[in-house]
């Protein structure tokens, strides 16, 4: 099998920065999935006599204000932060592709209505939309997922709509229409698959932003509620103890930063392998 025959994510891993970023992401995902099996402590069991302990052989990253093992909570926090962000972006992509494709294909009043709503949503920062929705729905993982999904819906709707508008005039679409293919068939078999690659790469990059947004909501106490750990909630607890026990906020903050940078680096490697920028530039 030649290198170009490999899937694009595998080819991205062959690049030095792609391999480094992909390796970190795989490590974080594996730790999150296997968290109950690889952590020696329970994430919610308190031991006040062991509070504020620095890194040691018993607690590799130290303990928090309640004596809970920080590494254990960091790994379990990955489950919360990654699952909430990933599910939210998946829902946003799914709804955005449906809305964007329908608006571009059918046009008319429906396209104008979707465009107006999307442009109105696009004019507000994602954090503001998320804060308003969480305040309405209530704090917790469900409210956070809904808030992040709606906050990024405009991005994927606009991108899908632009891709469909570009593709609908291509020769192979006209050929399918002349052969009697229905609108749903053309959308499902021809337009959406060809518009998928840019949307998926954008979704991956947006996942990094969603992790930051989830951490921000958790920092404000609007994300996962105690004792369930999340990276943002851990940083919030550590902010008041930064001079007494700085490791409580430093390690979750570093984990968020490295994970988001890794997502962006792997996304850049994936964009290079898919040649998305050149393809979109050629269409324009």
Phi, psi and omega in degrees: 000128180284164182299320182290341179280346179288153175301150183302317178299325178291320177296324179296328179290343179281345176279146184304309181289327177295321179293318180295312180292317179297324178297318178296316181296318177297321179296314181296317180295316179297317178296322179294318181292320185263015186309313181294338184269333188254351180265131184280348182238161172277141185287344186245006179273123182266148175214088189299332179290344178255014183293148174062028178279135176286179181302137180207178179294332179280323180229099190300327179248010181089188180235163180265194185291345177254009179079015179276142181296123186290322179296319178299314181291328178294318180291316177293329176296330176298323178300315181292307185295316181290318182292316180297312181294316181296313180295319181297315179293322178301313179296321180294318178296314182300309180292321181295321179292320179296311181295313182296318180294316180295318181296317181290324186281315185272331176062207176064213184296327181294317178297317180295319180295314180297318181296318180296314180296317181295315179296324178294316178294321183297335184284348179257144176297147181301322182295324180292315178299316181296317180297319179296315182292320178294324177296327179281312184284322184113151181292159181131173183293322180296312178298322179294317179298315179297317182297315180293321179300313181291323182298326183256005182297318182300321182300313183282331176294313179297316182295315180296317180300316180296319179295317181293319179299325179288320186280332188295341178267002181290158184297321184292335176286318177296322178295317179296321179293320180293336177275002175093014180292140180284165179300316181296323179294316180296317179296314187285321189261338187239309187284306184298316177300324180283339178267357190288318187301309179298324181294318181293320177295318177298323179295321179296315179294324179292334178298322176299316177295323180294325177297318177296318180295318177297320178294324178295314178297320177296323179297324178278001180081017183255357180269219178302136185267145179304146009269007180296124183278146169216156184299318179293319178296323178294320178293324178297316179294325183278345183296326180280351184241022189297331180268337181272317181217075187297336182296339182294327179258332185292313185292315174298321179296318177296320180297316177298313183298312182294320180295317180293318177298319179297319178298317180293319179294317178292324176297320177296318178296323179291320177298319179296320180289323179279346180058040186292319184298318180292320181295316181290324178294323178294323180290324181292000000 
